[in-house]
Amino acid sequence: MSAAANLFDLAGKVAVVTGGSKGIGRAIAERLAQHGARVVVASRRLDACQEVVDGIAARGGEAMALACNIGRKPELQALVDATLARWGRIDALVCNAAVNPYFGPAIDMPDEAFDKIMASNVRSNLWLAHMVLPGMAERGEGSVIIISSIGGLRGSPTLGAYGISKAADMQLARNLAVEWGPRGIRANCIAPGLVRTDFARALWEDPANLRKRTRDTPLQRIGEPDEIAGAAVFLASPASTFMTGQTIVIDGGVTAGAPRVEE
């Protein structure tokens, strides 16, 4: 095997991916398995997770499906316990699952919606990381990967609370990096732009919004889930062992600025 291939070799590693049954999470789970990791695919629907696991197995990989609602702390602990019972370790934690129950001006948002967004998108990641980090620290290495969003870098008239939660995730990664770095653990975020997933369907199925986003993006299109997965492989692998506390933006260039488009 070449040195370049070794950089991304995940053989012998165990990765947990929340929200792994579809979209970005599914793409990440499949690519981690392709690079040799044993992968736990978790989401609320066990049947959907099992479909991903069956696909991984059909391609020669090893994976396990587990049902888990990230908003329930006992279910997160059960996810960790089941992984350790099966494979004895967790080397990479991918916190991908998130919610957004409200779309519109923040002034009209119910308190319950804000609380759910922050609890699911931030606190659950903190809970899960704290369940996994001590085991990583015992081995002196590990990688926490939080899927944030460019919504955490920009204001929005309709996705304000979601953006606040995603900005908090970036800070969570920085704090984990500082607190656990001395134990050999790295923590980073990936901030995708608009990607063709069910989660973002309301944005890309709206023709007017899709035209605007396409026009305002230097690559002149939206992303696909698999275009995010490579960054997760990088962050889970030896290729990124000196990278921590950072956010990788994958947005087709939209945060760099809108290109000049000739009428």
C-alpha positions in Angstrom: 0.0 0.0 0.0 1.3 3.4 -0.9 2.1 6.1 1.7 -0.7 8.2 0.4 -3.2 5.4 0.9 -1.9 4.8 4.4 -2.8 8.3 5.3 -6.5 7.5 4.9 -6.4 3.9 6.2 -9.1 3.3 8.9 -8.5 -0.5 9.2 -9.0 -1.6 12.8 -10.9 1.6 13.7 -14.4 1.9 15.0 -16.6 4.9 14.0 -20.0 5.9 15.3 -22.2 8.0 13.0 -25.4 9.6 14.3 -28.1 10.4 11.7 -26.4 7.8 9.6 -29.4 6.4 7.8 -29.6 9.0 5.0 -28.1 12.1 3.5 -24.7 13.3 4.7 -24.6 10.8 7.5 -25.2 7.9 5.2 -22.5 9.0 2.8 -20.0 9.4 5.7 -20.8 6.0 7.1 -20.4 4.3 3.7 -17.1 6.1 3.0 -15.6 5.4 6.5 -16.5 1.7 5.9 -14.9 1.8 2.4 -11.7 3.0 4.1 -11.7 0.1 6.5 -13.6 1.3 9.6 -16.2 -0.8 11.4 -19.1 1.6 11.5 -22.1 2.0 13.8 -25.0 3.5 11.9 -27.4 5.2 14.2 -30.7 7.0 13.8 -34.2 6.9 15.1 -35.3 4.3 12.5 -33.6 1.0 12.9 -34.9 -0.3 9.5 -33.4 2.6 7.7 -30.0 2.1 9.5 -30.1 -1.6 8.6 -30.5 -0.8 5.0 -27.2 1.2 5.1 -25.5 -1.6 7.0 -26.7 -4.2 4.5 -25.2 -2.1 1.7 -21.9 -1.7 3.5 -21.8 -5.5 4.1 -22.6 -6.2 0.4 -19.5 -4.2 -0.5 -17.3 -6.2 2.0 -17.4 -3.8 4.9 -18.5 -4.3 8.5 -21.2 -2.3 10.2 -23.9 -2.4 12.8 -27.3 -0.7 13.0 -28.6 0.8 16.2 -31.7 2.9 16.9 -31.1 6.1 18.9 -32.9 9.4 19.5 -30.2 11.9 20.2 -32.5 14.0 22.4 -32.7 11.2 25.0 -29.6 10.8 27.1 -30.2 7.1 28.0 -30.4 6.2 24.4 -27.1 7.9 23.7 -25.5 5.9 26.5 -27.1 2.7 25.2 -25.5 3.5 21.8 -22.1 3.9 23.3 -22.5 0.8 25.5 -23.7 -1.4 22.6 -20.7 -0.3 20.4 -18.2 -1.1 23.2 -19.9 -4.4 23.8 -19.5 -5.3 20.1 -16.2 -3.9 19.3 -14.6 -2.7 22.5 -13.6 0.8 21.4 -14.7 4.0 19.6 -12.0 5.8 17.6 -14.1 8.3 15.7 -17.4 9.9 16.7 -19.4 11.6 14.0 -22.1 13.8 15.4 -24.3 14.3 12.4 -27.9 14.1 13.6 -29.7 17.4 14.0 -33.2 19.0 13.9 -34.8 22.1 12.7 -38.5 22.2 13.7 -39.0 25.9 12.8 -38.6 27.9 9.6 -39.3 31.6 9.8 -38.5 34.9 11.6 -37.0 34.2 15.1 -39.5 36.7 16.7 -42.3 34.3 16.0 -40.5 31.1 17.1 -42.0 29.2 20.1 -39.7 28.8 23.0 -40.2 25.0 22.7 -38.8 25.1 19.2 -35.7 27.0 20.3 -35.1 24.6 23.2 -35.4 21.6 21.0 -33.0 22.9 18.5 -30.3 23.7 21.1 -30.9 20.5 23.0 -30.7 18.3 19.9 -28.0 20.1 17.9 -25.7 21.1 20.7 -26.3 19.5 24.1 -26.7 16.0 22.6 -23.3 16.4 21.0 -21.8 17.4 24.3 -23.5 14.4 26.0 -22.3 11.9 23.5 -18.8 13.3 23.3 -18.4 13.1 27.1 -19.6 9.5 27.0 -17.0 8.6 24.4 -14.0 10.8 25.3 -12.8 8.9 28.4 -12.3 5.7 26.4 -10.4 7.6 23.7 -8.2 9.2 26.3 -7.3 5.8 27.8 -5.8 4.9 24.4 -4.3 8.4 23.8 -6.0 9.1 20.6 -9.4 9.7 19.0 -11.4 12.0 16.7 -14.7 13.8 17.3 -16.3 15.2 14.2 -19.3 17.5 14.4 -21.3 18.3 11.4 -22.1 22.0 11.6 -23.3 24.2 8.8 -22.4 27.5 7.1 -25.6 28.6 8.9 -23.3 29.0 11.8 -21.2 31.6 9.9 -24.0 33.7 8.5 -27.2 35.3 9.7 -30.5 34.1 8.3 -34.0 35.6 8.3 -35.6 32.1 8.5 -33.1 29.8 10.0 -31.8 31.9 12.9 -32.0 29.4 15.7 -30.6 26.6 13.6 -27.6 28.9 12.7 -27.1 29.7 16.4 -26.9 26.0 17.2 -24.4 25.4 14.4 -22.2 28.3 15.6 -22.3 26.7 19.0 -21.2 23.4 17.6 -18.1 25.1 16.2 -17.3 26.5 19.6 -18.0 23.1 21.1 -15.4 21.6 18.9 -12.9 24.2 19.9 -13.6 23.6 23.6 -13.3 19.9 23.2 -10.0 20.4 21.3 -8.5 22.5 24.1 -9.8 20.3 27.0 -8.9 16.9 25.5 -6.0 17.7 23.2 -3.5 16.9 25.9 -4.9 13.3 26.0 -4.4 12.9 22.2 -7.9 13.6 21.1 -8.9 15.9 18.3 -12.2 17.6 17.7 -13.2 19.4 14.5 -16.3 20.5 12.6 -17.4 20.2 9.0 -19.7 23.1 7.8 -21.5 22.1 4.6 -23.4 24.6 2.5 -26.6 23.7 0.8 -26.6 19.9 0.0 -29.2 17.8 -1.7 -30.6 16.0 1.3 -34.0 15.3 2.7 -33.2 17.6 5.7 -32.6 20.6 3.3 -35.4 19.6 0.9 -37.4 22.8 1.6 -34.5 24.9 0.4 -33.4 23.1 -2.8 -36.9 22.1 -3.9 -38.0 25.8 -4.0 -37.1 26.8 -7.6 -36.6 30.5 -6.7 -34.3 29.7 -3.7 -32.4 27.1 -5.8 -31.8 29.6 -8.6 -30.6 32.2 -6.2 -28.3 29.8 -4.4 -26.9 28.5 -7.6 -26.3 32.0 -8.9 -24.6 33.1 -5.7 -22.3 30.0 -5.5 -19.0 30.1 -7.4 -19.4 26.5 -8.5 -22.9 27.4 -9.7 -24.6 24.4 -8.1 -25.5 22.8 -4.7 -23.6 20.0 -3.2 -24.2 16.2 -3.0 -23.9 14.2 0.2 -20.9 12.3 -0.9 -19.0 15.5 -1.5 -19.0 16.0 2.3 -18.0 12.5 3.2 -14.4 12.9 2.2 -13.7 15.5 4.8 -15.0 13.1 7.5 -12.7 10.4 6.2 -9.8 12.9 6.4 -10.7 13.9 10.0 -11.0 10.3 11.2 -7.8 9.2 9.6 -4.0 9.6 10.2 -4.1 12.3 7.5 -5.4 14.8 10.0 -3.5 14.0 13.2 -2.2 17.6 13.7 -5.6 19.2 13.0 -7.9 20.1 15.9 -10.3 22.8 16.9 -11.1 23.7 13.3 -14.1 24.0 11.0 -13.8 22.8 7.4 -16.2 24.7 5.2 -17.5 22.8 2.1 -20.0 25.0 0.4 -19.1 25.4 -3.3 -17.5 28.7 -2.4 -20.7 30.5 -1.3 -19.1 32.0 1.8 -16.2 33.3 -0.3 -18.6 35.6 -2.1 -21.0 35.6 -5.0 -19.5 35.5 -8.5 -20.3 38.1 -11.1 -23.0 36.6 -13.3 -23.5 38.1 -16.8 -27.2 38.8 -17.5 
